[in-house]
């Protein structure tokens, strides 16, 4: 198994500070992947990967580097699916884990919602990000790293 590390789909990630907090406690490297330069802590465990601004460049980079031992943080369901297939663990910023058992229905729901929007149906977006989401994320990331360290 690869050494644990965290890959972050960072352009719109609301929990970067929480990721750093948990990663530092577990001494796990973090790669912040984005289409543009983002400020990161000056800490040896944190690195930045700036990819081109082409469509899905960040997703492609993350999917290519996801493997067993990798925790990917993303809200992107299609990226989550690719990372799970590569053997990675995936957690949404709201703390919801994507698993091999749940990803199929998430992809299907995403497709249905896209069809409804394309057909002119007005469908609401996700609920606003909350303190409960932040707390759930902290717990989920901590649990994922503990599980990976145990092997």
N, C-alpha and C positions, 0 to 999 in steps of 0.2 A: 504494500500500500504506500502511496505517496505521503509525504509529511503533510499534516493539515495546513491549509491556507484558505483565505477568504478572497473571493473575487467579487467586486462590487460593480454593478451596472449603475454608474454614479451620476449620470447627467441629471436625473430628477429624483435621486435617492434622498429621502427626508431623514434617514437614520445614520448618516455617516459618523457623527459623534458617538453614537451608541456602539457602532461597530468598532471604532478605535478603543473605546473603554473595555469592551469584552476581549478584543484581540490582545490588548496589552496585558490584561490579567492572565490570559492563557498563553501568552508569548507566541502567538500565531501570526505569521505574515499576512498582510492585507495588500491587495492590488486594486487601486482605484482606476477603473477603466471609463474613459469619457471621450467625447468628440472634441472637447476643447480643454484648455489648461484649467485645472481646478487646484485651489490651495489645499495642501495636505500637511499634516503635522510633520515637523522635522524630527522624525523618529526612525531608527533603522529598520523597523518592521513594516513600515508603510512605504509603498512605491506607487508611482503614477504611470499609467499607460495611456497616452493620448493617441487615438486612432484617427483616421481620416474622417471627414464629415459626410462620407457617403452613407447611403441608407443601410442600416444594419451593421455598420463596421464594428461598433462596440460589441454588439451581440455576437458577431462572427468571431471576434477575438476571444471573447469569454467562452463561447461554445468550444472553440479549438483547444482551450487550455483547461477546461473542466475535466475532472477525472475523479476516481475514488480518492477520498481525502480532501476534496475541495468542497467548500461551502460557498454557494453562489447566492448573492442577495440581489433579487430583481422582482419587479412587479410584472414583467413581461412574460406572459403565459407561454408563448411560442419559444422564447429563449429558455424558460424553465424546462420545457419538454426536451429540448436539445441537450441540456445539461444533465438531466436525469438519465437520458439514454447513454450519455458518456460516463455515467457512474457517479456523478456529483450529487451532493445534497443541495436542495434549493429552499430558500426561505424568502417570503415576500416581506417588504418593509413593514407590513402590518402584523408580522409574526406568524402568518399562516404558512405552514410548511407545504410545499408541493412534493408529492410522492408519486411513485410509479402507479399506485392505486388511484390517486386523485387527479392526476394530470389529464387523463383522457376526458373526463367530464368537464374539466376546466377549459380545455381546448374546444370542446363541443359548444359549451355555453358562450365562449368568446365568438365562435363562428355564428351562432344564432343571433347574438346581439349585433354583430356587424351587419348581418342580413337585414335585421329590423331597421337599423340606422340607414342603410342604403335604400331601403324601401320608403323612407320618409317618416317612419315611426319615431316618435320622440321617446327616447329611453334615457333615464337618468344615469349619471356617471357614478363612480364610487363615492362612498360616504367620505366626508372630510376626515383627514388624519387626526387621530385623537391621542390623548395621554394613555388610554388603555391600549391602543395599537402599539405605542412606543414601549410600554411595559411588556406586552406580549412578545414583541420582537426581541427585547433583551433576554427574556427567558428562553425563547426558542433558539437564539443563536448560542447562548451558553450551553443549552442541552445538546445541540448539534456538535459543538466542539468537544464536550465531555465524551459523547458517544464515539466520535472519531478517535480521540486519544486512547480510549479503551480498546479500540480495534474492532 
